[in-house]
Amino acid sequence: MNIFQTVEILNSMILAYAAMTIALGILLLLRHLKRQQNFKRIEFTQRIIEQNQEVKKTASKLISSLAGNNNIEFWKVENETNSSHFKTYDNGNENLIADIYSLANFYNTLADGIYLQIYDEDLIRINFEQDIKSFYHYSRPLFRYTFFSDSDQMLLRIEFLILEWDKKAQKKKVTLFG
């Protein structure tokens, strides 16, 4: 083997080593950026949860009202322009429809944010899972029966989120025997 062949082999080894070093550096950089993005998503989700603490109170009040009061009556009222709206009488809670609508919008926003990976799913699940499931369970019949023309689409993202959570819960079930 002459000196030129040895130099060529050395050059190709150095180039291969440099390429591996660059590839490893890029992989480490991408991993770091992904971790930073995850931290920012968690931080953003925590801020959203802190800013919307009153939603839990509204949800609790609304769900207990829907769950415990089977005699909520809805009347379709025609106004003078022949467009219809609904009015509710629930022992002094005139804002029932507005509360249901605003909670549906908020929970849809959370579900969309989880789907688009804007919010951290685990934090949302820890803080809102029971409220979302209860809200969906008790408000879905009201949406379908009275409120809005696009009621099925209004709760669709929430329904997909609940189904996804139920699938994940079934996968994580642990039995005594393994």
PyRosetta script that sets phi, psi and omega in degrees:
from pyrosetta import init, pose_from_sequence

init()
pose = pose_from_sequence("MNIFQTVEILNSMILAYAAMTIALGILLLLRHLKRQQNFKRIEFTQRIIEQNQEVKKTASKLISSLAGNNNIEFWKVENETNSSHFKTYDNGNENLIADIYSLANFYNTLADGIYLQIYDEDLIRINFEQDIKSFYHYSRPLFRYTFFSDSDQMLLRIEFLILEWDKKAQKKKVTLFG")
pose.set_psi(1, 127.7)
pose.set_omega(1, -178.2)
pose.set_phi(2, -90.3)
pose.set_psi(2, 176.3)
pose.set_omega(2, -174.4)
pose.set_phi(3, -66.7)
pose.set_psi(3, -33.3)
pose.set_omega(3, -179.6)
pose.set_phi(4, -68.1)
pose.set_psi(4, -39.3)
pose.set_omega(4, 177.7)
pose.set_phi(5, -66.1)
pose.set_psi(5, -38.5)
pose.set_omega(5, 178.7)
pose.set_phi(6, -65.2)
pose.set_psi(6, -43.0)
pose.set_omega(6, 178.7)
pose.set_phi(7, -64.6)
pose.set_psi(7, -41.0)
pose.set_omega(7, 177.9)
pose.set_phi(8, -62.4)
pose.set_psi(8, -43.5)
pose.set_omega(8, 178.6)
pose.set_phi(9, -64.0)
pose.set_psi(9, -43.1)
pose.set_omega(9, 178.4)
pose.set_phi(10, -62.9)
pose.set_psi(10, -43.6)
pose.set_omega(10, 178.1)
pose.set_phi(11, -61.7)
pose.set_psi(11, -43.7)
pose.set_omega(11, 180.0)
pose.set_phi(12, -67.2)
pose.set_psi(12, -34.4)
pose.set_omega(12, 177.0)
pose.set_phi(13, -68.3)
pose.set_psi(13, -41.4)
pose.set_omega(13, 178.6)
pose.set_phi(14, -64.7)
pose.set_psi(14, -43.2)
pose.set_omega(14, 178.1)
pose.set_phi(15, -63.4)
pose.set_psi(15, -41.2)
pose.set_omega(15, 178.4)
pose.set_phi(16, -64.2)
pose.set_psi(16, -43.2)
pose.set_omega(16, 178.0)
pose.set_phi(17, -63.0)
pose.set_psi(17, -42.7)
pose.set_omega(17, 179.0)
pose.set_phi(18, -64.3)
pose.set_psi(18, -41.5)
pose.set_omega(18, 178.7)
pose.set_phi(19, -63.7)
pose.set_psi(19, -41.9)
pose.set_omega(19, 177.9)
pose.set_phi(20, -64.4)
pose.set_psi(20, -40.3)
pose.set_omega(20, 179.6)
pose.set_phi(21, -64.7)
pose.set_psi(21, -43.6)
pose.set_omega(21, 178.3)
pose.set_phi(22, -63.9)
pose.set_psi(22, -44.4)
pose.set_omega(22, 179.2)
pose.set_phi(23, -61.7)
pose.set_psi(23, -43.4)
pose.set_omega(23, 178.3)
pose.set_phi(24, -63.6)
pose.set_psi(24, -41.6)
pose.set_omega(24, 177.0)
pose.set_phi(25, -61.1)
pose.set_psi(25, -42.1)
pose.set_omega(25, 178.5)
pose.set_phi(26, -65.2)
pose.set_psi(26, -42.5)
pose.set_omega(26, 178.2)
pose.set_phi(27, -62.2)
pose.set_psi(27, -42.8)
pose.set_omega(27, 177.4)
pose.set_phi(28, -64.3)
pose.set_psi(28, -39.7)
pose.set_omega(28, 177.7)
pose.set_phi(29, -63.8)
pose.set_psi(29, -44.4)
pose.set_omega(29, 178.1)
pose.set_phi(30, -62.8)
pose.set_psi(30, -40.0)
pose.set_omega(30, 178.0)
pose.set_phi(31, -63.2)
pose.set_psi(31, -43.2)
pose.set_omega(31, 178.6)
pose.set_phi(32, -62.1)
pose.set_psi(32, -44.1)
pose.set_omega(32, 179.7)
pose.set_phi(33, -64.1)
pose.set_psi(33, -38.6)
pose.set_omega(33, 178.7)
pose.set_phi(34, -66.3)
pose.set_psi(34, -41.2)
pose.set_omega(34, 176.9)
pose.set_phi(35, -62.4)
pose.set_psi(35, -42.4)
pose.set_omega(35, 177.8)
pose.set_phi(36, -61.4)
pose.set_psi(36, -41.9)
pose.set_omega(36, 178.4)
pose.set_phi(37, -63.5)
pose.set_psi(37, -41.3)
pose.set_omega(37, 177.6)
pose.set_phi(38, -63.3)
pose.set_psi(38, -42.0)
pose.set_omega(38, 177.9)
pose.set_phi(39, -62.6)
pose.set_psi(39, -42.4)
pose.set_omega(39, 179.0)
pose.set_phi(40, -65.2)
pose.set_psi(40, -39.3)
pose.set_omega(40, 177.9)
pose.set_phi(41, -64.2)
pose.set_psi(41, -42.2)
pose.set_omega(41, 178.4)
pose.set_phi(42, -64.9)
pose.set_psi(42, -43.4)
pose.set_omega(42, 178.7)
pose.set_phi(43, -62.3)
pose.set_psi(43, -43.9)
pose.set_omega(43, 178.5)
pose.set_phi(44, -63.0)
pose.set_psi(44, -42.4)
pose.set_omega(44, 179.4)
pose.set_phi(45, -64.1)
pose.set_psi(45, -41.7)
pose.set_omega(45, 178.1)
pose.set_phi(46, -61.8)
pose.set_psi(46, -39.8)
pose.set_omega(46, 177.5)
pose.set_phi(47, -63.1)
pose.set_psi(47, -42.3)
pose.set_omega(47, 178.9)
pose.set_phi(48, -62.8)
pose.set_psi(48, -42.1)
pose.set_omega(48, -179.9)
pose.set_phi(49, -65.0)
pose.set_psi(49, -44.3)
pose.set_omega(49, 179.6)
pose.set_phi(50, -64.4)
pose.set_psi(50, -38.6)
pose.set_omega(50, -178.0)
pose.set_phi(51, -72.6)
pose.set_psi(51, -19.2)
pose.set_omega(51, -175.2)
pose.set_phi(52, -117.5)
pose.set_psi(52, 38.8)
pose.set_omega(52, 178.0)
pose.set_phi(53, -66.2)
pose.set_psi(53, -29.7)
pose.set_omega(53, 179.5)
pose.set_phi(54, -68.4)
pose.set_psi(54, -19.4)
pose.set_omega(54, 178.7)
pose.set_phi(55, -64.1)
pose.set_psi(55, -38.1)
pose.set_omega(55, 179.4)
pose.set_phi(56, -63.5)
pose.set_psi(56, -39.4)
pose.set_omega(56, 178.2)
pose.set_phi(57, -66.6)
pose.set_psi(57, -45.2)
pose.set_omega(57, 178.2)
pose.set_phi(58, -61.7)
pose.set_psi(58, -42.9)
pose.set_omega(58, 179.6)
pose.set_phi(59, -63.2)
pose.set_psi(59, -43.8)
pose.set_omega(59, 179.3)
pose.set_phi(60, -61.4)
pose.set_psi(60, -45.5)
pose.set_omega(60, 179.8)
pose.set_phi(61, -63.3)
pose.set_psi(61, -45.0)
pose.set_omega(61, -177.7)
pose.set_phi(62, -67.6)
pose.set_psi(62, -44.9)
pose.set_omega(62, -178.5)
pose.set_phi(63, -65.3)
pose.set_psi(63, -41.3)
pose.set_omega(63, 178.0)
pose.set_phi(64, -66.0)
pose.set_psi(64, -34.4)
pose.set_omega(64, 176.8)
pose.set_phi(65, -67.1)
pose.set_psi(65, -43.9)
pose.set_omega(65, -179.8)
pose.set_phi(66, -70.8)
pose.set_psi(66, -38.0)
pose.set_omega(66, -176.8)
pose.set_phi(67, -75.1)
pose.set_psi(67, -38.0)
pose.set_omega(67, -173.5)
pose.set_phi(68, -94.0)
pose.set_psi(68, -7.1)
pose.set_omega(68, -173.9)
pose.set_phi(69, -123.6)
pose.set_psi(69, 92.6)
pose.set_omega(69, -179.3)
pose.set_phi(70, -80.4)
pose.set_psi(70, -6.6)
pose.set_omega(70, -176.7)
pose.set_phi(71, -102.8)
pose.set_psi(71, 29.4)
pose.set_omega(71, 173.6)
pose.set_phi(72, -69.1)
pose.set_psi(72, 127.2)
pose.set_omega(72, -177.1)
pose.set_phi(73, -112.6)
pose.set_psi(73, 138.7)
pose.set_omega(73, 178.8)
pose.set_phi(74, -119.9)
pose.set_psi(74, 134.4)
pose.set_omega(74, 176.2)
pose.set_phi(75, -120.3)
pose.set_psi(75, 134.7)
pose.set_omega(75, 173.8)
pose.set_phi(76, -83.8)
pose.set_psi(76, 125.0)
pose.set_omega(76, -176.0)
pose.set_phi(77, -115.9)
pose.set_psi(77, 126.9)
pose.set_omega(77, 177.0)
pose.set_phi(78, -91.7)
pose.set_psi(78, 129.8)
pose.set_omega(78, 175.2)
pose.set_phi(79, -99.9)
pose.set_psi(79, -177.6)
pose.set_omega(79, -171.1)
pose.set_phi(80, -70.0)
pose.set_psi(80, -15.2)
pose.set_omega(80, 178.8)
pose.set_phi(81, -94.9)
pose.set_psi(81, 12.0)
pose.set_omega(81, 179.0)
pose.set_phi(82, 63.8)
pose.set_psi(82, 14.2)
pose.set_omega(82, 170.7)
pose.set_phi(83, -96.5)
pose.set_psi(83, 148.4)
pose.set_omega(83, -173.9)
pose.set_phi(84, -106.9)
pose.set_psi(84, 151.1)
pose.set_omega(84, 171.4)
pose.set_phi(85, -142.2)
pose.set_psi(85, 173.1)
pose.set_omega(85, -175.8)
pose.set_phi(86, -116.6)
pose.set_psi(86, 145.0)
pose.set_omega(86, 179.4)
pose.set_phi(87, -125.3)
pose.set_psi(87, 140.3)
pose.set_omega(87, -178.7)
pose.set_phi(88, -121.4)
pose.set_psi(88, 150.1)
pose.set_omega(88, 175.0)
pose.set_phi(89, -128.5)
pose.set_psi(89, 110.1)
pose.set_omega(89, -176.5)
pose.set_phi(90, -132.8)
pose.set_psi(90, 66.7)
pose.set_omega(90, 177.4)
pose.set_phi(91, 47.0)
pose.set_psi(91, 50.1)
pose.set_omega(91, 174.7)
pose.set_phi(92, 96.2)
pose.set_psi(92, -2.8)
pose.set_omega(92, 179.7)
pose.set_phi(93, -98.5)
pose.set_psi(93, 84.8)
pose.set_omega(93, -179.0)
pose.set_phi(94, -76.3)
pose.set_psi(94, -14.9)
pose.set_omega(94, -175.9)
pose.set_phi(95, -95.7)
pose.set_psi(95, 17.7)
pose.set_omega(95, -176.0)
pose.set_phi(96, -58.7)
pose.set_psi(96, -48.7)
pose.set_omega(96, -178.4)
pose.set_phi(97, -64.7)
pose.set_psi(97, -42.3)
pose.set_omega(97, 178.7)
pose.set_phi(98, -63.2)
pose.set_psi(98, -40.3)
pose.set_omega(98, 178.3)
pose.set_phi(99, -65.7)
pose.set_psi(99, -42.9)
pose.set_omega(99, 179.1)
pose.set_phi(100, -63.0)
pose.set_psi(100, -44.8)
pose.set_omega(100, -179.4)
pose.set_phi(101, -63.6)
pose.set_psi(101, -44.2)
pose.set_omega(101, -179.0)
pose.set_phi(102, -68.2)
pose.set_psi(102, -37.3)
pose.set_omega(102, 176.5)
pose.set_phi(103, -66.7)
pose.set_psi(103, -39.9)
pose.set_omega(103, 177.5)
pose.set_phi(104, -61.1)
pose.set_psi(104, -42.1)
pose.set_omega(104, 177.7)
pose.set_phi(105, -64.3)
pose.set_psi(105, -42.9)
pose.set_omega(105, -179.6)
pose.set_phi(106, -64.2)
pose.set_psi(106, -46.6)
pose.set_omega(106, -179.2)
pose.set_phi(107, -67.8)
pose.set_psi(107, -34.0)
pose.set_omega(107, 174.0)
pose.set_phi(108, -64.5)
pose.set_psi(108, -39.6)
pose.set_omega(108, 177.7)
pose.set_phi(109, -62.5)
pose.set_psi(109, -43.0)
pose.set_omega(109, 176.9)
pose.set_phi(110, -62.5)
pose.set_psi(110, -45.3)
pose.set_omega(110, -179.3)
pose.set_phi(111, -62.9)
pose.set_psi(111, -42.6)
pose.set_omega(111, 177.0)
pose.set_phi(112, -63.9)
pose.set_psi(112, -41.0)
pose.set_omega(112, 178.6)
pose.set_phi(113, -63.7)
pose.set_psi(113, -37.2)
pose.set_omega(113, 176.1)
pose.set_phi(114, -67.6)
pose.set_psi(114, -44.5)
pose.set_omega(114, -179.3)
pose.set_phi(115, -60.8)
pose.set_psi(115, -40.3)
pose.set_omega(115, -178.8)
pose.set_phi(116, -87.7)
pose.set_psi(116, 4.1)
pose.set_omega(116, 179.8)
pose.set_phi(117, 60.0)
pose.set_psi(117, 36.1)
pose.set_omega(117, 173.6)
pose.set_phi(118, -86.6)
pose.set_psi(118, -38.9)
pose.set_omega(118, 179.0)
pose.set_phi(119, -105.3)
pose.set_psi(119, 154.2)
pose.set_omega(119, 176.7)
pose.set_phi(120, -80.8)
pose.set_psi(120, 118.6)
pose.set_omega(120, -174.9)
pose.set_phi(121, -62.7)
pose.set_psi(121, -40.2)
pose.set_omega(121, -178.1)
pose.set_phi(122, -63.4)
pose.set_psi(122, -42.4)
pose.set_omega(122, 178.8)
pose.set_phi(123, -66.2)
pose.set_psi(123, -41.8)
pose.set_omega(123, 178.4)
pose.set_phi(124, -63.9)
pose.set_psi(124, -41.4)
pose.set_omega(124, -179.0)
pose.set_phi(125, -64.5)
pose.set_psi(125, -43.0)
pose.set_omega(125, 179.1)
pose.set_phi(126, -61.9)
pose.set_psi(126, -41.6)
pose.set_omega(126, -173.5)
pose.set_phi(127, -87.2)
pose.set_psi(127, -29.6)
pose.set_omega(127, -170.0)
pose.set_phi(128, -127.2)
pose.set_psi(128, -0.6)
pose.set_omega(128, -172.3)
pose.set_phi(129, -57.8)
pose.set_psi(129, -51.7)
pose.set_omega(129, -178.1)
pose.set_phi(130, -63.1)
pose.set_psi(130, -40.6)
pose.set_omega(130, 179.5)
pose.set_phi(131, -63.8)
pose.set_psi(131, -43.5)
pose.set_omega(131, -179.3)
pose.set_phi(132, -65.0)
pose.set_psi(132, -45.2)
pose.set_omega(132, -179.7)
pose.set_phi(133, -64.3)
pose.set_psi(133, -44.0)
pose.set_omega(133, 179.0)
pose.set_phi(134, -65.3)
pose.set_psi(134, -43.7)
pose.set_omega(134, 178.5)
pose.set_phi(135, -58.8)
pose.set_psi(135, -46.7)
pose.set_omega(135, -179.9)
pose.set_phi(136, -62.1)
pose.set_psi(136, -44.4)
pose.set_omega(136, -177.7)
pose.set_phi(137, -61.1)
pose.set_psi(137, -44.4)
pose.set_omega(137, -175.1)
pose.set_phi(138, -87.8)
pose.set_psi(138, -25.6)
pose.set_omega(138, -176.2)
pose.set_phi(139, -95.0)
pose.set_psi(139, -20.6)
pose.set_omega(139, -177.7)
pose.set_phi(140, -56.4)
pose.set_psi(140, -46.1)
pose.set_omega(140, 177.2)
pose.set_phi(141, -61.2)
pose.set_psi(141, -36.1)
pose.set_omega(141, 179.3)
pose.set_phi(142, -67.7)
pose.set_psi(142, -38.6)
pose.set_omega(142, 177.1)
pose.set_phi(143, -63.1)
pose.set_psi(143, -45.8)
pose.set_omega(143, -177.6)
pose.set_phi(144, -69.6)
pose.set_psi(144, -32.1)
pose.set_omega(144, -174.1)
pose.set_phi(145, -83.7)
pose.set_psi(145, -40.3)
pose.set_omega(145, -169.1)
pose.set_phi(146, -130.7)
pose.set_psi(146, -47.8)
pose.set_omega(146, -156.3)
pose.set_phi(147, -67.6)
pose.set_psi(147, -73.8)
pose.set_omega(147, -162.1)
pose.set_phi(148, -121.7)
pose.set_psi(148, 150.1)
pose.set_omega(148, -176.7)
pose.set_phi(149, -68.6)
pose.set_psi(149, -33.1)
pose.set_omega(149, 179.7)
pose.set_phi(150, -101.4)
pose.set_psi(150, 38.9)
pose.set_omega(150, -172.8)
pose.set_phi(151, -64.0)
pose.set_psi(151, -35.3)
pose.set_omega(151, 179.7)
pose.set_phi(152, -64.9)
pose.set_psi(152, -40.4)
pose.set_omega(152, 179.2)
pose.set_phi(153, -72.8)
pose.set_psi(153, -27.9)
pose.set_omega(153, -177.7)
pose.set_phi(154, -66.2)
pose.set_psi(154, -34.7)
pose.set_omega(154, -178.5)
pose.set_phi(155, -102.0)
pose.set_psi(155, 4.4)
pose.set_omega(155, -174.0)
pose.set_phi(156, -63.6)
pose.set_psi(156, -47.2)
pose.set_omega(156, -178.7)
pose.set_phi(157, -64.6)
pose.set_psi(157, -38.4)
pose.set_omega(157, 177.0)
pose.set_phi(158, -63.4)
pose.set_psi(158, -42.3)
pose.set_omega(158, 179.6)
pose.set_phi(159, -62.9)
pose.set_psi(159, -42.9)
pose.set_omega(159, 177.5)
pose.set_phi(160, -61.9)
pose.set_psi(160, -40.9)
pose.set_omega(160, 179.5)
pose.set_phi(161, -63.5)
pose.set_psi(161, -44.2)
pose.set_omega(161, 179.4)
pose.set_phi(162, -64.0)
pose.set_psi(162, -42.8)
pose.set_omega(162, 178.1)
pose.set_phi(163, -62.0)
pose.set_psi(163, -39.9)
pose.set_omega(163, 178.6)
pose.set_phi(164, -64.6)
pose.set_psi(164, -42.6)
pose.set_omega(164, 178.6)
pose.set_phi(165, -64.7)
pose.set_psi(165, -39.1)
pose.set_omega(165, 178.4)
pose.set_phi(166, -65.0)
pose.set_psi(166, -38.9)
pose.set_omega(166, 176.7)
pose.set_phi(167, -62.4)
pose.set_psi(167, -44.0)
pose.set_omega(167, 179.9)
pose.set_phi(168, -65.4)
pose.set_psi(168, -36.8)
pose.set_omega(168, 179.4)
pose.set_phi(169, -67.2)
pose.set_psi(169, -37.9)
pose.set_omega(169, 178.7)
pose.set_phi(170, -67.5)
pose.set_psi(170, -35.8)
pose.set_omega(170, 179.2)
pose.set_phi(171, -68.2)
pose.set_psi(171, -32.0)
pose.set_omega(171, -175.1)
pose.set_phi(172, -87.4)
pose.set_psi(172, -1.8)
pose.set_omega(172, -178.6)
pose.set_phi(173, -61.8)
pose.set_psi(173, 132.5)
pose.set_omega(173, -179.2)
pose.set_phi(174, -113.9)
pose.set_psi(174, 133.8)
pose.set_omega(174, 177.5)
pose.set_phi(175, -106.3)
pose.set_psi(175, 170.9)
pose.set_omega(175, -179.6)
pose.set_phi(176, -65.0)
pose.set_psi(176, -31.4)
pose.set_omega(176, -173.1)
pose.set_phi(177, -104.4)
pose.set_psi(177, 21.7)
pose.set_omega(177, 172.2)
pose.set_phi(178, 110.1)
pose.dump_pdb("model.pdb")
